[in-house]
Amino acid sequence: MIIAVWGFTGSGKNTLGKLLAEKLGYRMVCPTFKDLAKEQGIPLMELQKRAEKDHSIDRKFDELLKKEIAGGDCVVTTWLGPWMADADVRIKLVVSEKTRAERVAGREGISVKEALKHVRERDGNNIKRYKAVYGIDITDEEIFDAILDGERSTPEELLKAALRVIEKKKGKG
């Protein structure tokens, strides 16, 4: 079974993904542009800007993702996971921009003002780029099996809710 967990920057998709992977005994698949930027020794937003002009960056990333997913039984938390993976379950986390910025500030050691700028720039860049490169509107919620409130729920509550969605979906399969 392939489970895709999605949300905008700072939504908690990796946190929930890790919890699900541990609970289900699945692999966690989460290659990120952050990792790619680090590997290339450049800032994340620089790589994002390059990807706006050079779509081969996204295409190479897609191939890596598809290879990692190929083994099945995994939780995918990448930006395009719900659209690129033939996922059995797709879950979206919804969290306010303010809370996401606070989370990013905490994990990156930057001010909330800087984090808010980063969140807005990164989300906006990805919305625009994925529409241009793939024709995918990542703001469209129709493909999701569940939309969970990551604002008011703890990671453990989100895990329980996600497991209910997965069990319900398994029952239909």
N, C-alpha and C positions, 0 to 999 in steps of 0.2 A: 504494500500500500504506500502511496506517495501522498504526503500531506504538505500543503503549501500554506505558510503563515505570512501574512502581508500587513504592512502598515507604513505610513510615512516615517521619515527620519525621527528617531527617538520614541517610536510608538511602543517598543517592547517586543518586537517580532522575534529578535534573537533570544531574548529571555524566555518567552513562551516556547519557542522552537526547541531550545535546550531541554526545558522541562518535559516537553512531549517526547523528545527523542529518548531521554533517560527512562521515562515511565514505560514507553512502548518497546524499548530495546532496539530502536531504529538508529540509523546513521543520521548525523546532522550534516546537511549540505548547505553551506552558506559562503561560497566565495563572494568577495565584495570588491567593489572598486577601491575601497580603502586599502585592501590588501595589495591590489595591483599597483596603486600609487606608491605605497611603501616600498614594494619590490623594485619600482623604477626610480625611487628616490626623489619623488616629486609630491607636492601637496595634492590632496584629494581634489580640490576645486580646479586645480590646473589640469588634472587628468579629465575631469568632467568637461572642461572647456575644449580640450583636444578632441574628446569624443563627439562634441557637437559638430565638428568639422570632418572628423575621420570616423566614419561609421564602421570601419573594419575593427575598431577597438571593441565595440559592442558585439560584433559578430564573433570575434575570437572568444570573448567572454561567454557567449551563448554556447559555443561548442564545448568549452570546459564544463559548463553547467550541465549540459545534456549528457556528457560522459559520466559525470558524478552521479546523476540521477538514474542512469541506465540500470544499475543493480537493484532498483526498487527498494521497498521498505526504508524510507527515509523521510525526514522532515526538511523542507526547503524554505529558506527565509530570505532569499534574494529578492531584489526589486521586481524582477519580471517572472519570478517563480510561478505565480498563479497562471500566467499566460504562456510561459515556455514549457513548463512541465505538464505532462498528461496526469495531473493530480487527481486523486480520488476524492480528496476533501480540500476545500479552499476556505481559509478563515482570514477575515480582515479584523485588525485592531483599530479602533477609533480612539484618538487621544487629542485633546486640544493643542493648538500650536504653542500656547504659553507653557503648558506642562511639558511638551516635547522639548522646547528650548531649555527649560530648567534641567531636564534630564541630560541633555547634551552638554550643557554648561558643567554639570557635575562630573560627568565621565571624561570630558576633554580638558577640564581645568581652565575654562574661560568664563567670561562674564555672561550673564543671561542675555544682555543686549547683543553681544557678539554671537552668542548661540542662536538667538532669534534671527539674526541676519543670515547665519549659516543655514538654518533650517529652511527659511524662505527661499534662499538662493538654490539650495540643493533640490528641494521639492519642485520648485518652478522649473529648474533646468531639466530634471528628469521627466516631468510632465510633458514639456515641450519636445525633448529629444526622443522619447519613446513614441510619441505621436508621429514625429517626422521619420524616424527610422523604421518603425514597425506598423504604424497606423493603429497603435494601441492607446486607448484612453485609460490611464491608470486611475482616473477618478471615477470611472464607471464601476458600480458595485454589483452589477447583475451576475457576474460569474461566481460570486462568493456563496458558499453554503451557509455561512454564518458571519455576522458582523458583531463583534464583541466590544464592550465598553472597557477599554484599557485605562480609562481615566479614573474610574471609581472602584475598579476591581483590583485585588491583589494578584500577583502572579499565580498563586495557588488557586484562587477562585477562577482565574482565566483557564488554568490547566483543567480544572473540573468541568468547566463549561465546554472547552474544546474536546475533552474526552467524551462528553455526552453527544456532541455533534458527530464525532467519529463513529461511535457505537450505533447511532441512529442510521448513519450512512451505510455502515457495514450490514445492518439489518435489511436494508433495501437491496443490497448487492447480491 
